[in-house]
Amino acid sequence: MPDNNLKVMLDDIHKEAESHDFVSVLMSGKINPDLYGLYLWSQMKRYQVLEDYCDELGVFDDFPELKRHDRIKADFKEMLKLTGQKRAPNFIPQSVVDYMKTLKAIFEDEEEDSMQLFAHVYTLHMGDLSGGQMIKPNVPGSGTMYDFDTDVEELKSKVREKLSDDMEPQARACFVDSIKLFDDLMASGIEPYKS
């Protein structure tokens, strides 16, 4: 039964993610473009798998404008040019590999429904709709992954209409995976701040 408690139920893990050192770097306006490029590369991989599975299950039928993968890819290509790199990294952070396995397990579990994947869409894409609007002016490049071709508040309302408390475990797991990614990024050996 749909309800509006999910945000409250996730408040603790949301605050933990928001207070991560990587988020401070991201919001500083001084993030090293190389580190931001690795972040975009990682997000591109995560969102691609999530959005592909969701497309197969019709999760985006009501709001195709929510999808972010193509915009993240465009931002990543822009970072390659900005940093003078010729190609994408030849590795994927372990947290991203683990996250893709998590999504595959949900997708292949016949007892899970599409709304368990939607819990991940809620966590990631709603973050782009909300906090992403504060992040956009602070990152190098265009930040098109945070641009939406529709009214943001209206889109948020459409997403909220589909939420229910039973999404909490998967939404929480998505936050945990995001925190692991932040850990990996901060341990990548790339200087966090541009010189």
Residue pairs with C-beta under 8 A, 6 or more apart in sequence:
1 164
2 161
2 162
2 163
2 164
3 163
3 164
3 165
4 160
4 163
5 165
6 122
6 163
6 164
6 165
6 167
6 168
6 171
7 14
9 165
9 168
10 123
10 168
10 171
10 172
10 175
13 172
13 175
13 176
13 179
14 175
16 175
16 179
17 23
17 175
17 178
17 179
17 182
18 131
20 179
20 182
20 183
21 182
21 186
21 192
22 39
22 182
22 183
22 185
22 186
22 192
23 182
25 31
25 35
25 186
25 192
25 193
26 36
26 39
26 135
26 138
26 139
27 134
27 135
27 138
28 138
28 193
29 137
29 138
30 193
30 194
31 138
31 139
31 140
31 192
31 193
31 194
32 190
32 191
32 192
32 193
32 194
32 195
33 79
33 82
33 83
33 140
33 141
33 194
34 83
34 190
34 191
35 185
35 188
35 190
35 191
35 192
36 79
36 139
36 140
36 141
37 76
37 79
37 80
37 82
37 83
37 85
38 89
38 93
38 185
38 188
38 190
39 185
40 72
40 75
40 76
40 79
40 145
41 76
41 88
41 89
41 92
42 92
42 93
42 95
42 96
42 181
42 184
42 185
43 68
43 72
43 145
44 69
44 72
44 73
44 76
45 92
45 96
45 100
46 96
46 99
46 100
46 124
46 181
47 68
47 69
47 72
47 124
48 69
49 99
49 100
49 103
49 104
50 103
50 117
50 120
50 121
50 124
51 60
51 67
51 68
51 69
53 103
53 104
53 106
53 107
53 117
54 60
54 114
54 117
54 118
54 121
56 107
57 107
57 114
57 117
58 114
59 114
59 117
59 118
59 121
60 66
60 67
62 158
62 162
63 155
63 158
63 159
65 148
65 149
65 150
65 155
66 121
66 125
66 148
66 155
66 159
68 124
68 125
68 128
68 145
71 144
71 145
71 147
72 145
74 142
74 144
75 141
75 142
75 143
75 144
75 145
76 88
78 141
78 142
79 85
79 140
79 141
80 86
80 87
80 88
82 140
82 141
93 181
93 184
93 185
93 188
94 184
95 177
95 180
95 181
95 183
95 184
96 181
96 184
98 177
98 180
99 177
99 180
99 181
102 173
102 177
103 117
103 120
106 112
106 116
106 117
106 170
107 117
115 162
115 164
115 166
115 167
116 167
116 170
117 170
118 162
118 167
119 167
119 168
119 169
119 170
119 171
119 174
120 170
120 171
120 174
121 159
122 159
122 163
122 167
122 171
123 171
123 174
123 175
123 178
124 174
124 178
125 159
126 156
126 159
128 145
128 146
129 148
129 152
129 155
129 156
129 159
130 156
132 145
132 146
133 146
133 152
135 143
135 146
136 143
136 146
136 147
137 143
140 194
148 155
186 192
